[in-house]
Amino acid sequence: MAHTTGLVKLLRRVALATLMGAAVVLPAAAQAPDVAQAPDVSWLPDYVGLNELGEIILTPEAAARWATERNTQVRIQEQTVPEAEGQLQQARAADELTVDASGSAVFMGPIGTVTLPAEEGEDPASFEVSPDQQYQATISATKPLYTGGRAGLGEDIAREGIGAAQWGTEVAKLSVAQAARAAGYGVLRAVQLAGVSAAQATALAEHVRNAEALEGAGVVPHFDVVQARTELSRAQEQLISAQTAIEQVKAQLRRLLALPQELLLQLADAPPPRMPEGDLPELIDAAQTSRPEVRTAEASVRIAELNRKLAARSRAASIALTGSYSRHTVGGLGGDEYSWQVGVVAQKPILDGGRKRGEVTSANAQVAQAELSLQQTQEQVALEVVQAWLSVQEAQERISTAVQGLEEARERRRMAQLRYREGLAAGIEVIDADTALAAAEASLVNAEYDRQLAVTQLRTAMGIIDVTGPQQEVETQ
């Protein structure tokens, strides 16, 4: 078993060194110390640590920051910005000079001929009506002179689209940062709960030894020993489940960070997040100003209004300057080998079968939908702030209750152990006391991490992404 564990650790170290692009550091037995090289960690940001075992060390805030830089969903959303910028370039092109070149080569047959009568003593003359092949090259240019304001509106819509894409990226970053932060706190919580399970298993193991000693002295029946061993087995199963929970949350964090699943992670505690200042109405007002979801919804309203204006001008006149120059094959009865033209083209829709009226009706509905979506977003933001604020208050109260409950559970366990040693209590009383103590410790751990998570949720609900500032010094958990 020990050999297998060592092999797994070696394989993980090999995977880490391969990912870092460095030489694999083998154990001393396989490679001389003077040949081994340290892994290249230049790809890690400066706020992420790495210990001698090749484990990446993160605080929850560092995880949140790293997620905004690496997460796949964020990177997908970031591509909407250059996409919107490309749409702005297309919109600008609608009001600019455009030049096109075209060419053709045509082969024809049979060749048509015309024979002219000749004078006496001469042969008739024949002429080709058209050649058997014809080539043509044309350059044409168009410059809009007046579009009824449609070109300018198209540019305005595209600019708003860039802003909406940028705010959409901020929405993705805010969401992913909180998810990574929550996963980080989830690992720390799972580690603490595993510690509680380990302490419970240790206490029950001590109870088993006491029961066996008292059975040997004839103080307690054999059933007490059987019962204690059964409860110890259950506690060991809970410990295994707690350790598995740690790895499951780490796997979720790796996915959020777009890291290979074989990479080793360790979470380090950091100072608790700071509670935002102000009363509840002030927090809601701040959220309405800062949340990128609100900014995105506002941009959608502006885009809908611009589209309504564009629909209202769909039947406006347009004027364009056009010109072309062409060279072609001369043959048969053809004339010159080149031609050109310059002109002004004006167009004004007269009858469109009610299309404009339908476009305006649709655009009005889109404006109304965008305004309602903005209102819905504002309502949702306010709800999230209230829910997070209430969660903070609840967790704070639970901490006070859990502290008191833990003190009581410790005293009850002490008394149960004393009574059992004196032969005044059954073994089940000690087991119940150990179980109650573990539950009280777990309750305090959950309450403390629930409060930290609730504070981060409140900050997120207020639009505080807070992942680019200085990070706390990392310590191995």
C-alpha positions in Angstrom: 0.0 0.0 0.0 2.8 2.4 0.9 4.6 1.5 -2.4 1.4 2.3 -4.4 1.0 5.7 -2.6 4.6 6.6 -3.3 4.1 5.7 -7.0 0.9 7.9 -7.3 2.8 10.8 -5.7 5.7 10.3 -8.2 3.3 10.2 -11.2 1.6 13.4 -10.0 5.0 15.1 -9.7 5.9 14.0 -13.2 2.6 15.4 -14.5 3.2 18.7 -12.8 6.8 19.0 -14.1 5.6 18.1 -17.6 2.9 20.8 -17.4 5.5 23.4 -16.3 7.8 22.6 -19.2 10.7 21.6 -17.0 12.8 18.6 -16.4 11.1 15.9 -14.2 12.6 15.8 -10.8 13.0 12.1 -9.9 13.6 10.7 -6.4 17.2 10.5 -5.2 17.3 6.8 -5.8 16.7 7.3 -9.5 18.6 10.5 -10.2 21.6 12.1 -8.6 20.9 15.2 -6.5 23.3 17.3 -8.6 21.4 16.5 -11.8 17.9 17.3 -10.5 16.4 20.6 -11.5 13.7 22.7 -9.9 10.4 22.9 -11.9 9.7 26.0 -13.9 7.1 28.0 -12.1 7.3 31.1 -14.4 3.8 30.4 -15.7 2.3 30.9 -12.2 1.2 34.4 -11.3 3.0 36.1 -8.4 0.1 35.8 -6.1 0.0 31.9 -6.3 2.4 29.9 -4.3 4.1 26.5 -4.9 5.5 24.3 -2.1 8.3 21.7 -2.3 5.8 18.9 -3.0 4.7 20.6 -6.2 1.3 21.7 -4.7 -0.1 24.9 -5.8 -1.1 27.1 -2.8 -4.1 29.4 -3.1 -6.2 31.5 -0.8 -9.9 31.9 -1.8 -9.2 35.4 -3.1 -6.2 34.3 -5.1 -8.4 31.5 -6.6 -11.0 34.1 -7.5 -8.5 36.4 -9.2 -6.8 33.5 -11.1 -10.2 32.3 -12.3 -10.9 35.6 -14.0 -7.7 35.2 -15.9 -8.0 31.5 -16.8 -11.6 30.4 -16.8 -12.8 29.1 -20.1 -16.2 30.8 -19.9 -14.6 34.1 -19.2 -12.2 33.7 -22.2 -15.2 32.8 -24.4 -17.1 35.9 -23.3 -14.0 38.1 -23.9 -14.1 37.2 -27.6 -17.5 39.0 -27.8 -15.6 42.3 -27.5 -13.5 42.0 -30.7 -16.6 40.6 -32.4 -18.5 43.8 -31.5 -15.5 45.9 -32.6 -15.6 44.1 -36.0 -19.3 45.0 -36.2 -18.4 48.6 -35.7 -15.9 48.4 -38.5 -18.6 47.0 -40.8 -21.0 49.8 -39.8 -18.5 52.4 -40.6 -17.9 50.9 -44.0 -21.5 51.6 -44.9 -20.7 55.3 -45.2 -17.2 55.0 -46.8 -15.9 54.7 -50.4 -16.0 51.2 -51.7 -14.0 50.0 -54.8 -14.6 46.7 -56.6 -12.7 45.1 -59.4 -14.0 42.4 -61.7 -12.9 40.5 -64.7 -14.2 38.0 -67.2 -13.0 35.8 -70.0 -15.6 34.5 -72.5 -15.0 32.0 -75.3 -17.7 31.8 -78.0 -18.6 30.0 -81.2 -19.4 29.5 -83.9 -18.0 32.8 -85.1 -20.5 34.9 -87.0 -19.2 36.5 -90.3 -20.6 39.0 -92.8 -19.5 38.8 -96.5 -19.6 42.0 -98.6 -20.0 41.9 -102.4 -16.9 42.7 -104.3 -16.4 44.7 -107.5 -15.9 42.9 -110.8 -12.7 41.0 -110.8 -12.2 41.0 -107.0 -13.0 38.4 -104.4 -15.8 39.1 -101.8 -14.6 40.4 -98.4 -15.6 38.7 -95.2 -15.7 40.2 -91.7 -16.2 38.6 -88.3 -19.3 40.0 -86.5 -17.9 38.9 -83.1 -14.6 37.4 -81.9 -14.3 33.9 -80.7 -13.0 35.1 -77.3 -13.6 38.2 -75.3 -11.8 39.6 -72.1 -13.0 42.4 -69.9 -11.7 44.1 -66.7 -13.8 46.7 -64.8 -13.1 48.9 -61.7 -16.2 50.4 -60.1 -16.5 52.7 -57.1 -19.4 53.9 -54.9 -19.4 56.7 -52.3 -22.6 57.2 -50.3 -23.5 60.9 -50.1 -26.6 60.7 -48.0 -28.2 57.7 -46.2 -30.9 59.4 -44.2 -28.9 59.0 -41.0 -29.0 55.2 -41.2 -25.2 54.9 -41.4 -24.7 57.0 -38.3 -27.3 55.0 -36.4 -25.6 51.8 -37.4 -22.3 53.1 -36.0 -24.0 54.1 -32.7 -25.6 50.7 -32.4 -22.3 49.0 -32.9 -20.6 51.3 -30.3 -23.2 50.4 -27.8 -22.7 46.7 -28.7 -19.0 47.0 -27.8 -20.0 48.5 -24.4 -22.5 45.7 -23.9 -19.9 43.1 -24.7 -17.5 44.6 -22.2 -20.1 44.7 -19.5 -21.0 41.1 -20.3 -17.4 40.1 -19.8 -17.5 41.8 -16.4 -20.6 39.8 -15.6 -18.8 36.6 -16.4 -15.8 37.6 -14.3 -18.0 38.5 -11.4 -19.8 35.2 -11.5 -16.7 33.0 -12.0 -14.7 34.9 -9.3 -17.5 34.2 -6.8 -17.7 30.5 -7.9 -14.0 30.1 -7.4 -14.0 31.9 -4.1 -16.9 29.7 -2.9 -15.0 26.6 -4.0 -11.9 27.8 -2.1 -13.9 28.3 1.1 -15.5 25.0 0.4 -12.1 23.3 0.5 -11.2 25.0 3.7 -14.6 24.0 5.2 -14.2 20.4 4.1 -10.7 20.3 5.6 -12.0 21.6 8.9 -14.9 19.1 8.9 -12.4 16.3 8.1 -10.5 17.4 11.2 -13.7 17.2 13.3 -14.3 13.7 12.0 -10.7 12.7 12.8 -11.0 14.1 16.3 -14.2 12.2 16.8 -12.6 9.0 15.6 -9.7 9.6 18.0 -12.1 10.1 20.9 -14.0 7.0 20.1 -10.7 5.0 19.8 -9.9 6.2 23.3 -13.3 5.1 24.5 -12.8 1.7 23.0 -9.6 1.4 25.0 -11.3 2.5 28.2 -14.2 0.1 27.6 -11.8 -2.8 27.0 -9.9 -1.9 30.2 -13.1 -1.7 32.3 -14.4 -5.0 30.8 -11.1 -6.6 31.9 -11.7 -5.2 35.4 -15.2 -6.6 35.4 -16.8 -3.1 35.7 -18.7 -3.0 32.3 -20.2 -5.8 30.1 -18.8 -6.9 26.8 -21.6 -5.2 25.0 -20.0 -1.8 25.8 -16.9 -2.8 24.0 -18.9 -4.1 21.0 -20.9 -0.9 20.9 -17.8 1.3 21.2 -16.0 -0.5 18.3 -19.1 -0.2 16.1 -19.3 3.5 16.7 -15.5 3.8 15.9 -16.1 2.1 12.6 -18.8 4.5 11.7 -16.6 7.4 12.7 -13.8 6.1 10.4 -16.3 5.8 7.5 -17.4 9.5 8.1 -13.7 10.5 8.0 -13.2 8.8 4.7 -16.3 10.6 3.3 -15.0 13.9 4.7 -11.6 13.3 3.0 -13.3 12.5 -0.3 -15.4 15.7 0.0 -12.1 17.7 0.1 -10.9 16.2 -3.2 -14.4 16.7 -4.8 -14.4 20.4 -4.1 -10.8 20.7 -5.3 -11.8 19.1 -8.5 -14.5 21.7 -9.0 -11.9 24.4 -8.3 -9.5 23.0 -10.9 -12.3 23.1 -13.5 -13.0 26.7 -12.7 -9.3 27.5 -12.9 -9.0 25.5 -16.2 -6.2 23.4 -14.6 -5.4 19.7 -15.2 -7.2 17.5 -12.8 -4.0 15.8 -11.8 -2.5 19.0 -10.5 -2.2 19.2 -6.7 -3.9 22.1 -4.9 -3.8 23.3 -1.3 -6.0 26.0 0.1 -4.6 28.5 2.6 -6.6 30.5 5.1 -6.6 34.3 4.7 -8.1 37.1 6.8 -11.9 37.1 6.7 -13.5 39.3 3.9 -14.5 42.8 5.0 -18.1 43.5 5.5 -19.3 46.4 3.2 -20.2 49.5 5.2 -23.6 51.0 5.2 -27.2 50.1 6.0 -29.3 47.9 3.7 -30.8 50.6 1.5 -27.3 52.1 1.0 -26.0 48.7 0.0 -28.8 48.2 -2.5 -28.2 51.7 -4.0 -24.5 50.9 -4.4 -25.3 47.6 -6.1 -27.6 49.3 -8.6 -24.7 51.5 -9.6 -22.0 49.0 -9.6 -23.4 45.7 -10.9 -22.4 45.0 -14.5 -25.7 43.2 -15.1 -27.5 46.6 -14.7 -25.0 48.3 -17.0 -25.6 45.5 -19.6 -29.3 45.9 -19.3 -29.0 49.7 -19.7 -26.9 49.2 -22.9 -29.6 46.9 -24.2 -32.2 49.7 -23.7 -30.1 52.2 -25.6 -29.5 49.7 -28.5 -33.3 49.0 -28.7 -34.0 52.8 -28.8 -31.4 53.2 -31.6 -32.9 50.3 -33.5 -36.3 52.0 -33.2 -34.9 55.2 -34.8 -33.3 53.1 -37.5 -36.6 51.4 -38.3 -38.3 54.8 -38.5 -35.8 55.9 -41.2 -36.0 52.7 -43.3 -37.9 54.6 -46.0 -35.6 57.6 -46.1 -33.9 58.6 -49.4 -30.4 57.7 -50.1 -27.9 59.3 -52.6 -24.6 57.8 -53.8 -21.9 58.8 -56.2 -20.9 55.9 -58.5 -18.4 55.5 -61.3 -16.7 52.7 -63.3 -13.9 52.2 -65.8 -13.7 49.2 -68.1 -11.3 47.8 -70.6 -12.3 45.0 -73.0 -11.4 43.1 -76.1 -12.1 44.9 -79.4 -13.1 42.7 -82.2 -15.6 42.2 -85.0 -17.8 45.3 -85.3 -16.8 46.5 -81.7 -15.7 50.1 -81.0 -13.2 51.4 -78.5 -11.4 49.1 -76.1 -12.3 51.1 -73.0 -15.4 52.8 -71.5 -16.1 54.8 -68.3 -19.1 56.3 -66.5 -19.7 58.6 -63.5 -23.1 59.4 -62.1 -25.3 60.1 -59.0 -27.8 57.5 -57.9 -30.8 58.5 -55.8 -33.3 56.0 -54.3 -36.5 56.6 -52.3 -38.8 53.8 -51.4 -42.4 54.7 -52.3 -44.4 51.6 -51.4 -43.2 48.8 -49.3 -46.4 46.9 -48.5 -46.4 48.0 -44.8 -42.9 46.7 -44.1 -41.8 49.9 -42.4 -44.9 50.0 -40.2 -44.1 46.4 -39.1 -40.5 47.2 -38.4 -41.4 50.2 -36.2 -44.0 48.1 -34.3 -41.4 45.4 -33.7 -38.8 48.0 -32.6 -41.3 49.6 -30.2 -41.9 46.2 -28.6 -38.2 45.6 -28.3 -37.7 48.9 -26.5 -40.5 47.9 -24.1 -38.9 44.5 -23.5 -35.5 46.0 -22.9 -36.9 48.5 -20.4 -38.7 45.7 -18.5 -35.6 43.5 -18.6 -33.7 46.4 -17.0 -36.4 46.7 -14.3 -36.3 43.0 -13.7 -32.5 43.1 -13.4 -32.6 45.9 -10.9 -35.2 43.9 -8.9 -33.0 40.8 -9.0 -30.0 42.8 -7.9 -31.9 44.2 -4.9 -33.1 40.7 -4.0 -29.6 39.3 -4.1 -28.3 42.0 -1.9 -31.1 41.5 0.7 -30.6 37.7 0.7 -26.9 38.0 1.1 -27.2 40.6 3.9 -29.7 38.4 5.7 -27.4 35.4 5.3 -24.6 37.4 7.0 -26.8 38.3 9.9 -28.0 34.7 10.3 -24.5 33.3 10.2 -23.4 35.8 12.8 -26.2 34.6 15.1 -25.4 31.0 14.4 -21.7 31.6 15.4 -22.7 32.9 18.8 -25.1 30.0 19.3 -22.5 27.4 18.1 -19.8 28.8 20.5 -22.2 28.3 23.4 -23.2 24.9 22.2 -19.6 23.8 21.8 -18.8 24.8 25.4 -21.8 22.8 26.7 -20.8 19.8 24.5 -17.3 19.8 25.8 -18.4 19.9 29.5 -21.0 17.1 28.8 -18.3 14.9 27.3 -16.0 15.5 30.2 -18.7 14.6 32.7 -19.8 11.5 30.7 -16.2 10.2 30.6 -15.8 10.8 34.3 -19.1 9.0 35.1 -18.2 6.1 32.8 -14.8 5.6 34.5 -16.5 5.5 37.9 -19.0 3.0 36.7 -21.9 5.4 37.0 -22.9 5.7 33.4 -23.4 3.4 30.4 -21.0 3.4 27.4 -23.7 4.9 25.2 -23.6 8.1 27.3 -20.0 8.6 26.3 -20.7 7.8 22.7 -23.6 10.2 22.6 -21.4 12.9 24.2 -18.7 12.3 21.7 -21.2 12.5 18.8 -22.7 15.7 20.3 -19.3 17.3 20.6 -18.5 16.5 17.0 -21.8 17.9 15.9 -21.2 21.1 17.9 -17.7 21.5 16.4 -19.0 21.0 12.9 -21.8 23.5 13.6 -19.3 26.1 14.5 -17.1 25.4 11.5 -20.1 25.7 9.2 -21.4 28.9 10.8 -18.0 30.5 10.5 -17.5 29.6 6.9 -21.1 30.4 6.1 -20.5 33.9 7.4 -17.4 34.4 5.3 -19.1 33.0 2.2 -22.2 35.2 2.9 -20.0 38.3 3.1 -18.3 37.5 -0.2 -21.8 36.9 -1.7 -22.9 40.3 -0.5 -19.8 41.9 -2.0 -20.5 40.1 -5.2 -24.2 41.1 -5.1 -22.9 44.7 -4.8 -20.7 44.3 -7.9 -17.4 44.3 -6.0 -15.2 42.0 -8.0 -12.2 42.8 -5.8 -9.7 40.4 -7.4 -7.0 42.7 -8.7 -5.7 44.2 -5.4 -2.8 43.0 -3.3 -3.3 39.5 -2.1 -2.7 38.1 1.4 0.5 36.2 2.1 -0.1 32.5 1.4 0.4 30.0 4.1 0.0 26.2 3.7 -3.2 24.9 5.2 
